[in-house]
C-alpha cells in the first residue's frame, strides 16, 4: 500500500501537476461555499471572507487559485509527514517489542546490512524529490502574473500601506487601520482599514511591491499572496479573487514597534462595480496641482511595469 502511495506521489512530482494532491484535498477538505474558514486541519476549500479562525488548526480557506494551489501542496506534504511518522512510530514499537533484553537475550553482532543502507539513503532522496518538484512549480506559479488584467503598486510605509493603480487613471491613496474606539458594527478589530484595496472579481492582479523606509511584508493568507516590500527594489507577484468578498492580512515582517498595526483589507467586487469605484476614486484622489499621483514603484530602480512584463518567462 505504501509502495502504491509513493508511486502515485512520484507520478505527481515527475508529471509536474497537482492532480493527485487535488484529489486528496477534495476528499479531505471541508467545503464551505462562502463564509469564514472551517478551522479544520485541511480547511475549507473556498471562502468569501478571508480572516483567521479562532482555534483553527489549518490554513485559511482559499479565495482564489493561488491559495488553492498552496492548499494542494500543503495536503501532499501533510500526508507524506503522516505516513513517515506512522512508519517510524510503528518501527520503534516493533523494535522495542521484538528486541528487548527479555525477548532477545543474545543480541545480533551484525553491524552492516547492504539492503538497509541503500534503502535509508534512496528512500529519503525520493521523498525529497516528491516534495521539491511540486514546491518549485508552486514558487514559479506564484512568482509572476501571466496576462495580468490589473496592476497595483503596493508600497509599505511606517506603518500603513500606499496603493497606486497606474493603469486605472494613475491614482493612489493610503490605507490606514481604524482605531478600536472608532470601529463600526461589523468591522474587525486590528484588521479593518479606512481605504481597502479594491479589485475586480476574476481579474489576474499583478502586484508590484517596494518599501519606502524599511522592509515590510504584503501578506494576505486567503489569497495566497506574500511578498516583501524592500526599499530600492521592486518585486512582483499576483493573485486572483474568484468570488466577491473581503480578504484580510497583515504585515508579517517585524518592521518596527507598530508593525502589527499594518492590516491589509482586499475587497473583491464585480467588474462593473469596480469600474464605477475606479472612476470615483480617480476624482477623489486627484492631486490639487493636477500632477500624476506618486506610485509605489517610483522609489525603486528604473524597472517599470512594461519592462517587467518584457522579461523572459
N, C-alpha and C positions, 0 to 999 in steps of 0.2 A: 504493500500500500504506500509506504514511504517512497519507494522507488518510483512508483507511478506518479506520485505527487511531485517529486522533484523533476521528473521528466516533463510534466506539464509546465512547471515553473521555468525549466530550462528553455522550453519552446517559447515561452513568453519573452524571456530575455533575448534569445537569439533571433526571434522573429521580429523583435522591435515593436511590440504592440502591448496594449494593456488589456487585451481581450480576456485572458484568464482571470486577471485581478478584478476586472469589471464584473465577471460572473460571481466571484466570491463576494465582492462588495454588495452586489444587488441581493444576493441570498441572505447576507448577514445584516445589512443596513436596516435601520428603522426609518421607513419612508414617511415623510411629513410634507404634503404638497405645499403648505405655507405655514407661517408661524415660526416660533423660536426653535432652536435645535433641541433634539431629544435629550442630549447629555449622555447617551449611551457610549459604549466603548468604541463602536464604529461611528455612531452618529447618524442623524437623518441625512438623506441624500440631497435635499434641496430645502431652501428657505426663502422667505421674503423679508425676514428680519434677522440681520446678522449681528448677534450680541452674545456675550459669554453666558453660559448656563450655570446657575448655582450648583455646585457639587457635580458638575459634568466631568465625565472621565475621558471623553473622546474629543476629536477635533470639532470645531464649529461646522454646522451644516453648510453645504455649498450653495452659493448664489450664482455660480457661473461655471464654465467649462474648465478653467484653470484649477479651481478648488476641487472639482470632480476628479481631475487627474491626480491631484495631491491625495485625495481620499483613496483612490485605487492603489497608488503606490504604498500608502500607509497600511492598507489592508494586506497587501502582499507581504510587506516586511513583518507586520504583526504576526501573521500565521507562520512565517519562517521561524520567528523567535519562539512561538508556542511549541512548534514541533521540536526545535532544538532543546528547549527547556524540558519538555516531557521526556525526550530521549535520554538526556543527561541524568535527570532525576531517577528514571527507571534503571539506568545503568548503575548508578550509585546504590540504589536499593538492592539490586541483584547481587552486586559485588559484596555488600555487607552481609547479605543472607548466605551467599554461596561460599565466600572465602573468609569467614570469621575464624578465629582460632579454634573454636569448638568443632565446627564442621570441617575444617581443613587443617588438622594439626601439623601436617607436613607440607609446608608451602613450596610452591614450584621455584626452581632456581633459574627458570628461563628469563633471560634479560632482553632478548630482542625477538620480534616477530615481524617478518617482512611484510605480510599482508596488512597487519595493523599499522605499521609505519607508513605504508603507501596510502592506506585509507584515510588516516587522520591528517595527511598532508593534502591529498587530492580533494576530498570532500569539502573542507573549508574553502579551498580555492574556488570550487564550483559554486558554493553558496555565495561567496563574494561577487562572482560574476553575475549570478542571478539577480543580486541586489544592485550592482553597479550599472549594468547596461540600462535598465529602465530609469534609474536615477539620473544618468547623464541625459537621457532623452527628455525627461521632465524638466531638467535645468534649461536645456535648449528651447523647449516648448515655451517656458516662461520668459525667456530672455528678450525676444524682440517681437513686436507686433507684425503680423502679416496682413496686408491690405487693411490698414487701420482706417476707421471711419471718423475718428476724432482724436485730436492731440490735446493733452492737458499738460502744462508745465507746472510742476509741484516744487515749491521752494520751502525748505524747513527754516524757521526762524525761532529765536529765543523769545517766547515759547508759544508759537502759533504757526499756522500754515498759510502760505500765499499761493493762490491758484491763478493761472492765466490760461485763456483759450485763444491761442494765436490764429486758428483757422475759423473762428466764430465771431470775428469782429475785433480781435486783439484786445479784449478787455481783461481785467484782472481784479482780484479782490482778496481780502484777508479773511481767514476763518479762525475765530477765537472761541474758547469754551464759554458756556453760560454759567455764571456763578451759581452755587447751590441755592442761595436765597432768592434768585431770580427765575428759578425753574418754573415752567408752567405744567399743567396737568399733562401727563403722557411723555414728558421729556425725561431723558435718562441722566442721572447724576454722573458727572465726570465723563460723559460721552456726548451729550447734546452740544451743538455749536450754533452760533448765530447765523453763519452762512455756510451751508453744506456744499459739497462738491456734487453738482448735478450732472447726470449723464443720461443718454437715451437708452432704453432697454434694447438689447440685441446688438448694440454697436460695439465693435472692437475698439477699445480706448487705449491709445498709446500714451504712456506716462513717461515724461522726461523729468528727472529729478536732479536737483542741485541744492546746496546749502548756502545760506548767507553768512553764517558765523561759525558754527561748529557742526559736527556730524549728527544728523538726526536720522530717523528711520520711518518711512511711509509704509505702514503695516495695517492691512485690512484682512483679517483672517478668513472671513466668509467668502471673499472674492479671490483668495489665493495670491494676494499681491504683497510683497515685502521688498523694499528697495531703500538703500541708504541714500541720504541727501548729503553730498560731500561738497564743501566749498571748493570752487575752482574746477569742478568736474561734473559732466553731465552723464547720467546713467539712464538706461531705457528699460522698461518693462511694459506689460499690458494686462488688461483684464476685460471681462465682459460680464454684464449682469443679464441673465436670461429672463428675469421677471421683475416687475415693479416692486419696489420696497426700499428699505433703509438698511444700510450696512455700516457697521461701526468698527473703528480701530483706534489705535493709539501709537504714539512713538514708543518703540521698544528698545531704543538706544539710550543709554544713560548720558544725556547731553547737558545736564546741569541740574540745579536744585529743583527746578519746576518741570523736568522732562515728562513726568507723569501727567502733567496738565496740558498735553498736546493731543486732544482727541481728534479723531477723523470721522466725519459723517458723509457717506456717499448716498445720495438719493437717486434711485433709478426711476425714470418716468417714461411714459410712452413718447414716441418720436415727435408727434405733433405738439405735445405739451412742452417738450424740450425746446422746440423751435420758438415757441412763444416765450419761454423763460429766457432764452438766449437773446431775443430781440429786446426784451425789457432790461435784461442785465447790461446790455451794451449801452443803453441810455443811463441806467442807474450808476454804473461805474465809470462813465466817461470822465476824462480829466477836464478841469476847467479851462486849461490852456489849449485844449484840442489835440494835444500830442498823444501818441500811442501809449497805451499802458505798458509799464515795465513787465517783462515776463521772467519766469524763473530761470530760463537758460541765459539771461543777459549777463549774469555774473560769471558764467562758465566760459571756457575757451571758445573759440570761434566755430564750434561744431553746431550746425543748425539742424533743424528737423529734416530739411531736404538732404543735407549731407549724410545724416544718419540713415535715411531711407535708401541712399545710393550705395551704402556699404555692402560688400558681398555677403550673402547669407551663408 
